[in-house]
Amino acid sequence: MRRITPSAWRTAAGTITVALFAACSTSPTTSPQNPVLTQPEASAVAEVVATDAASLVGGATLDAATGMPFALAPMPGAPALAPSSATCMPTRSPSPPTNSDGDPVPDSVRVDFTGCTFTGDAHTVTLSGSIDIVDPTPATTDRAFRTRSNAFTRTVTNSTGTIRSVVENGVRSVVPTPDQVQLADTMTTEYTFASGTTASHVRKWLATFAADQAGSIQMGSRLPSGTWTISGSSTYTSGTNSYSLSVTTSDPLHYNTSCSVEPRFDSGTLTAVVTKGTVSTTITITFTACGQYSVSRSAA
């Protein structure tokens, strides 16, 4: 790793830019003003929170033809790949599923991704586990649907053999309209970092997506470009440390469909107030371009 000069370090103190295609770390720092998390710990929390925010895109729409989400976001730094580029077709059961009201959402179908792989830009993404898709109003023609992830796993391996993975369990309830999507996210993420360390993120988020162009959200089509606002609480645990998080978008996240790398946000800010006991630290995740963000921390 390139040695940082003292003058450069002073300029960058308190903020690091996450290099999404390279594994890097910053030496731990502590001070009375930042007692909860060191900078590397803050960066680890930010990596998981950013991953979970990016995964909302996949939970917001589904392909009526296959009964599966349109986007299955891997971890930050991996290429943004669509299910159509997978080397397998996920298994649906039953097939075909029952659709009592004739809207784009089947009454109930399980999509099993075991054996699916994606490749691109020196990365391989392997999927496993399943997602259940349910029409909560099977007698009413509308757009609402609910999904349940059952150990749905995304494993990313880069050209050097470094492996990261995400395992998701939980429920998302989605109410789309032509202009926006309302999404309730009650999920647990088990995250494995490139270093091999692990973390758990148990969350209850409410998220709203607003399309840049009114009326452009169509069931059975990919999500258009637009902005995400997120709020909610969660618990982050890694090793023996456990923290309470309060997450908000202090500046809405702009989702850009033209981005070729995850996360597909080119602007916006996620703020997480991290609390342990009676002491808090604020983590600010600022998205600066497709697949790029910076992380800073300050006393709450």
Secondary structure, DSSP 8 states (H G I E B T S, - for coil): -----HHHHHHHTTEEEE-TTS--------BTTB-S--HHHHHHHHHHHHHHHHHHHHHH-EETTTTEES----STTSB---GGGSSS--EEESSS---TT-SSS-SEEEEE-TTEEEEETTEEEEEEEEEEEE-S-TTS-SS-EEEEEEEEEEEEEETT--EEEEEEEEEEEEEE-SSEEEEEEEEEEEEE-TTS-EEEEEEEEEEEEEESSTT---TTS---SEEEEEEEEEEEEETTEEEEEEEEEEEEEEE-TT--BSS-EEEEEEEEEEEETTEEEEEEEEEEETTEEEEEEEE-
